[in-house]
Amino acid sequence: MEKERKVKLYIIVLGIVVVFIGVGIFYWYSKKINQKYNTYTVKPITLVEKLDISGGIESEYDVTLKSSVSGTIIERFINENDFVKKNQILFKLDTIQAELQLNQAITNANASKLQAETELKNAQKSLSDAIERKKININNLKNQIKKVEENVSFLEKELERNYNLFKENAVTKQNIDNLNQQLKQAKIDLKIAKDNLDKLEKDNLEILNAQNRINTAKATLDNSIKQGEVAIKIAKDNLERMIIKSPVNATVSNIKVNKGDYLVPNTPLCRLQDLNNIHLRLPVNELDIPKIKINDKVIIVFDAFPDEKYEGKVYRINKSSISDLANLQVFPVYVKLNKKVDKIKPGMSADANIIVSEKRNTIAVPINSIQKKEDKIFVKILKEKNKIEEVEVKIGITTLDYVEILSGVKEGDNVIIDEIKK
């Protein structure tokens, strides 16, 4: 009996061992089949689409101040790295020549004005004389006409009286003929005098010429005053520019001139930068520029501080392109830091990530699981019993690692990334 129990126990243990070996062989075989592929189990994730662009810090106001006049510097009031306020004096030039020019401009303006005023007075007197002359001539003609009319009237009466005497043979016919001739001439003289009066009353040429002279003199005077004012203003401005002031609040650098230097127009003086207002300028290519919007979030890492990250946002996007150092067309995008950082200076280089879109709880797959055939996009899904199904998908945003799937794949699907090499 004891021997039979041992045999039965041996058979049971052997059976159990065989079962375990079989299960192990099945598990090992199944695992080998499944291990033919690397897969990714689809689940909702957060996708952040960003653009990686390198750029540099610039000042909002960064100019090289230049001289607008000629002259010798007699004082320099600034040093490197000085902060200057708007209208603060930077340089002073010798003003002797400018003062002489101003005095000459004032003298010339006064002389020109006086000459024009004298011509206007003469023109006004010329008009007054012309009017008075015409008035006198008209009165003279009227007096002449009156006398001729009186003479005509006298001759008419005298002719009538002599005609009556002629009837009585008291005078000769020659007397009648003489009176007739005198009367005829008197009437001619009267007509000429009246015609002359009519012409004189209508003739305003001398007066018009005098009036035109006045108008010309007034215009000359007006121009003279304006030209004199302009010349004086130019001379004053020139004198004021001999005192060179800062146009803005800024920090001074790169001073190029010193006391005693002679300046000509456009001589570089110094560089002025507004270090309190800086931005990061990023050169963006034309394919990426449509993705960027005002107020997009930007993560910035400066080459000088590689272990620190700063945040900013897009505040200006150029509407036209410029040429970069490689002569490629790019669109400048300007980023403001959210906080002022004193150690960030113009000229520093930085790498920026512009966050152009972000989606939470969206279905996505690894980018290396995407396959393209002609104009369509597919992924391969590992089904039960190691069956592979090729599925067409529609994609959304893309990051460096993942692609958003809008349709074709659902949560829980095992997407094949690649096949394991033996």
JOSULWO-V574481 format. One line per field, one symbol per residue. psi: psi as a letter, one per 40 degrees, with the letter a starting at -180 (. if undefined). A space follows every 10 residues. Layout:
psi: ???
This chain:
psi: dddddddddd dddddddddd dddddddddd ddddedihih hhihihhhhi hhiiaihiid hhihhiieii ihheiheiih eihiihehhd ihiheddddd dddddddddd dddddddddd dddddddddd dddddddddd dddddddddd dddddddddd dddddddefd iidddddddd dddddddddd dddddddddd ddhedddddd dddddddddd dddddddddd dddddddddd eehhiheihi hhifheiihe ihiihehhdi hhhgeegiih hhhhiddddd dhihehihhh hiddgeeihi iaihehhhei iihadefihi hhhhhhidih hdehiheiii hihhhdihhi fihiiideeh ihhbeihiih hhaiffhhhh hhihibihad dihhhdidii heihhhdihh h.
